[in-house]
Amino acid sequence: MGLTVGTARLIGLFVTDILLGMHLITFFNSLWIQLFRERGPGRKPNRILIAVTLTMGAIGILNACTDLALNNRVFVVTSGDTSLFTDLSYWMNVVQDLCMILQPMIGDAMLVYRFWAIYGRRWKVTIPYFVIWLAACSLAITIIVLSIKSHSPSGFNSPQFAPFIGAALILTVINNIITTGLIVFRLWKITRVTRAQVVGRHRLLVVMRIIIDSGLLYTLTAIVFLGTTVSQNSSDYVFGGVIVQVTAIAFNLVIIRLNQSSSPDDVGTSKTGPSAFVLDTLASSERGMNTARGVIHPVQLHMSRDSDPDEGSMPVK
């Protein structure tokens, strides 16, 4: 026997509030790193990262608060009128639906931006994933419009929503898997080229692991949410709130773990001043990275302990 809507909502409230606590811990930690951690001369906080962190935090709090208010109204004020849970045009449900859609879209946008930055800011290789993101956004807008106009007693378990929600989640999962995989592949190629010039553990190996962990955390949650949506099970009310919090947690964890990876014990490089290595042959076999003359000159990269993990790059989910 499947979960009733009321039971699923109560479980969702419990799980969402636990995850909100984890979200807030990573939220404040991430903000502290970006705003108050000691920086080198001339370094400024990344305003885009701070804005995204604050936005995701606000969405997570708003989602949990409206979930609590809705459960209170159903079980306390109306003494068990569970029809409010499936009334998608009710303003509390509209707010929750917006949170459930906006949070993953922001996370996916940051992932596409990170891909664009790591691949040399080349739009030709980024456009396919940007188009996938736009397609998912258009489906999300369609879901919101349909939910406001819907009067179905089944809520999101109505057959009219399953194709749109399923398609949006499939696009999100595909985009995350491909872009995360390509980012890791790019870093792996750089690691192979520069391994001989780096003493100790290569920091990019740590970055690769962080990116993979973050991608798995979000992608697995999205896959489970997709399964509950396609099966039209009431447990999708649980995972709708979960994905809001997990998206932000994964985003914040990248910033936190990258900051931790820059410590002397983690990086494994010399403690006396910056180390340098030459990046000279990475793109010799990649046509898209060649210059107009087909020659890439060596680039001298300096790696130091006070490097800022969130400066000039976007964390992925």
C-alpha positions in Angstrom: 0.0 0.0 0.0 1.4 3.4 -1.0 1.7 6.4 1.2 -1.3 8.6 1.7 -0.8 12.3 0.8 -1.0 13.3 4.4 1.6 10.8 5.6 3.9 11.7 2.7 3.6 15.4 3.6 4.4 14.8 7.3 7.4 12.6 6.3 8.5 15.3 3.8 8.3 18.0 6.5 10.4 15.9 8.9 13.1 15.1 6.2 13.1 18.7 4.8 13.6 20.2 8.3 16.6 17.9 8.9 18.1 18.8 5.6 17.4 22.5 6.2 19.6 22.2 9.3 22.4 20.7 7.2 21.8 23.4 4.6 22.1 26.2 7.1 25.3 24.8 8.5 26.9 24.6 5.1 25.3 28.0 4.2 26.9 30.0 7.0 30.2 28.1 6.6 30.3 28.9 2.9 29.4 32.5 3.5 32.2 32.8 6.1 34.7 31.4 3.7 33.6 33.8 0.9 33.3 36.9 3.0 35.5 36.8 6.0 38.3 34.3 5.3 41.7 36.0 5.1 42.5 36.9 1.5 45.6 37.9 -0.4 46.3 41.5 -1.5 43.8 42.7 -4.1 41.5 39.8 -3.9 37.8 40.4 -3.7 34.8 38.1 -2.9 33.1 36.6 -5.9 29.8 38.5 -6.0 28.1 35.9 -8.2 29.0 33.1 -5.8 27.8 35.1 -2.8 24.5 36.0 -4.6 23.9 32.4 -5.6 24.6 31.2 -2.0 22.3 33.8 -0.5 19.5 33.0 -3.1 19.7 29.3 -2.5 19.7 29.8 1.3 16.6 32.0 1.0 14.8 29.5 -1.2 15.6 26.6 1.1 14.3 28.5 4.2 11.2 29.7 2.3 10.4 26.2 1.1 10.7 24.7 4.6 8.7 27.5 6.2 5.8 27.2 3.8 5.8 23.4 4.2 5.5 23.9 8.0 2.7 26.5 7.6 0.8 24.3 5.1 1.0 21.2 7.4 -0.1 23.4 10.3 -3.1 24.7 8.4 -4.1 21.2 7.2 -3.7 19.3 10.5 -4.4 22.0 13.1 -6.5 24.8 11.5 -8.8 22.7 9.3 -8.5 19.5 11.4 -7.3 17.3 8.6 -8.5 18.8 5.3 -5.8 17.1 3.1 -7.4 18.4 -0.1 -5.2 21.5 0.5 -2.2 19.4 -0.2 -3.3 18.6 -3.7 -4.8 22.0 -4.5 -1.9 23.3 -6.6 -3.5 26.7 -7.1 -3.4 27.3 -3.3 -0.7 30.0 -2.7 1.4 27.9 -0.3 1.6 25.1 -2.9 2.5 27.6 -5.6 5.4 29.0 -3.4 6.6 25.4 -2.7 6.4 24.5 -6.4 8.4 27.6 -7.3 11.1 26.7 -4.8 11.2 23.1 -6.1 11.8 24.4 -9.6 14.0 27.4 -9.1 16.6 25.8 -6.9 17.6 23.0 -9.4 17.6 25.5 -12.2 20.0 27.8 -10.4 22.2 24.9 -9.6 22.2 23.7 -13.2 23.0 27.2 -14.4 26.1 27.3 -12.2 27.2 23.9 -13.5 26.9 25.1 -17.1 28.8 28.3 -16.2 31.6 26.2 -14.6 31.8 24.0 -17.7 32.1 27.2 -19.8 34.9 28.6 -17.6 36.9 25.3 -17.4 36.7 24.8 -21.2 38.3 28.1 -21.9 35.1 30.2 -22.1 34.3 28.7 -25.5 30.6 29.0 -26.3 30.8 26.5 -29.2 31.3 23.6 -26.8 28.9 25.1 -24.1 25.9 25.8 -26.3 24.5 22.2 -26.3 24.3 22.2 -22.5 23.0 25.7 -22.3 20.2 24.6 -24.7 19.4 21.6 -22.5 19.2 24.0 -19.5 16.9 26.3 -21.4 14.7 23.4 -22.4 14.4 22.3 -18.8 13.6 25.9 -17.8 10.8 26.0 -20.4 9.3 22.8 -19.0 9.5 24.1 -15.5 7.6 27.2 -16.5 5.0 25.0 -18.2 4.6 23.0 -15.0 4.0 26.2 -12.9 1.4 27.5 -15.4 -0.4 24.2 -15.5 -0.3 23.8 -11.7 -1.9 27.3 -11.2 -4.7 26.4 -13.6 -5.1 22.9 -12.4 -8.1 21.7 -10.4 -7.2 18.0 -10.3 -7.7 16.3 -6.9 -4.6 14.3 -7.5 -2.2 17.2 -7.5 1.1 16.5 -9.1 0.2 12.8 -9.3 -2.3 13.8 -12.0 -1.3 12.2 -15.4 -1.1 15.6 -17.1 1.9 16.6 -15.0 4.0 13.3 -15.3 5.3 13.9 -18.8 6.5 17.5 -18.1 8.0 16.8 -14.7 9.6 13.6 -16.0 11.1 15.3 -19.0 12.4 18.2 -16.9 14.1 15.8 -14.5 15.5 13.7 -17.3 17.1 16.8 -19.0 18.5 17.9 -15.6 20.0 14.4 -14.9 21.5 14.2 -18.5 23.0 17.7 -18.3 24.5 17.0 -14.9 26.0 13.7 -15.9 27.5 14.9 -19.1 28.9 18.3 -17.9 30.2 16.9 -14.7 31.9 14.0 -16.6 33.4 16.4 -19.1 34.7 18.7 -16.4 36.3 15.8 -14.6 37.8 14.6 -17.9 39.3 18.0 -18.6 40.8 18.2 -15.1 42.2 14.6 -15.5 43.9 15.6 -18.8 45.5 18.6 -17.1 46.6 16.4 -14.2 48.3 13.9 -16.6 50.2 16.7 -18.3 51.4 18.5 -15.1 52.0 15.5 -12.8 55.7 15.5 -13.4 56.0 19.2 -12.4 54.0 18.8 -9.1 55.5 17.6 -5.9 53.2 15.5 -3.7 49.5 15.0 -4.3 48.1 17.0 -7.3 45.5 19.4 -6.0 43.4 18.8 -9.2 42.9 15.2 -8.1 41.2 16.5 -4.9 39.1 18.9 -7.0 38.0 16.1 -9.3 36.9 14.0 -6.3 35.0 17.0 -4.9 33.2 17.6 -8.2 32.3 13.9 -8.6 30.9 13.7 -5.0 28.8 16.8 -5.5 27.5 15.6 -8.8 26.5 12.2 -7.4 24.8 13.7 -4.4 22.5 15.8 -6.6 22.1 13.5 -9.5 21.1 10.5 -7.4 18.5 12.6 -5.6 17.1 13.8 -8.9 16.9 10.2 -10.2 15.0 9.0 -7.1 12.6 12.0 -7.5 12.2 11.1 -11.2 11.3 7.5 -10.2 8.6 8.7 -7.7 7.2 11.1 -10.2 6.9 8.7 -13.1 5.3 6.1 -10.8 2.9 8.7 -9.6 3.6 7.9 -6.0 2.8 10.2 -3.1 6.4 10.0 -2.0 7.2 12.6 -4.7 5.9 15.1 -2.1 8.9 14.0 0.1 11.5 14.3 -2.5 10.2 17.6 -3.8 11.4 19.2 -0.6 14.5 17.1 -0.5 15.8 18.2 -3.8 15.5 21.9 -2.8 17.8 21.4 0.2 20.2 18.9 -1.4 20.9 21.2 -4.4 22.0 24.0 -2.1 24.0 21.6 0.2 25.9 20.2 -2.7 26.7 23.7 -4.0 27.9 24.9 -0.6 29.9 21.7 0.0 32.0 22.4 -3.1 33.1 25.8 -1.7 33.8 24.4 1.8 35.7 21.3 0.6 37.8 23.3 -1.9 38.7 25.7 0.9 39.8 22.7 3.1 41.7 21.2 0.2 44.0 24.2 0.1 45.3 23.5 3.6 49.0 22.3 3.8 48.1 18.8 4.9 45.7 18.3 2.0 47.6 19.7 -0.9 50.9 18.0 -0.2 53.1 20.8 -1.7 56.0 22.7 -0.2 55.3 24.9 2.8 57.8 27.5 1.7 56.3 29.8 -0.8 54.5 29.0 -4.1 55.4 26.2 -6.4 55.3 26.6 -10.2 54.8 24.2 -13.1 54.6 24.5 -16.8 51.4 23.7 -18.7 52.6 23.3 -22.3 51.2 20.2 -24.1 47.6 19.9 -22.8 45.8 21.1 -25.9 48.3 20.0 -28.6 45.9 17.3 -29.5 42.7 19.4 -29.2 41.8 21.4 -32.3 39.4 23.6 -30.4 42.2 24.9 -28.1 44.7 25.8 -30.8 45.5 29.4 -31.5 45.1 30.9 -34.9 48.7 29.8 -35.7 48.2 26.3 -34.3 50.8 26.9 -31.6 50.2 27.0 -27.9 53.0 28.6 -25.8 53.8 27.3 -22.4 51.8 28.9 -19.6 53.5 29.4 -16.2 51.0 28.7 -13.4 51.8 29.6 -9.8 50.1 27.6 -7.1 50.3 29.0 -3.5 48.7 28.1 -0.2 46.6 31.3 -0.1 44.9 30.4 -3.4 41.2 31.2 -3.3 39.1 28.2 -4.3 36.1 30.2 -5.2 37.7 33.0 -7.0 37.0 33.1 -10.8 35.2 29.8 -10.9 31.8 28.4 -10.1 31.2 25.4 -7.9 29.1 22.7 -9.3 26.2 20.8 -7.6 
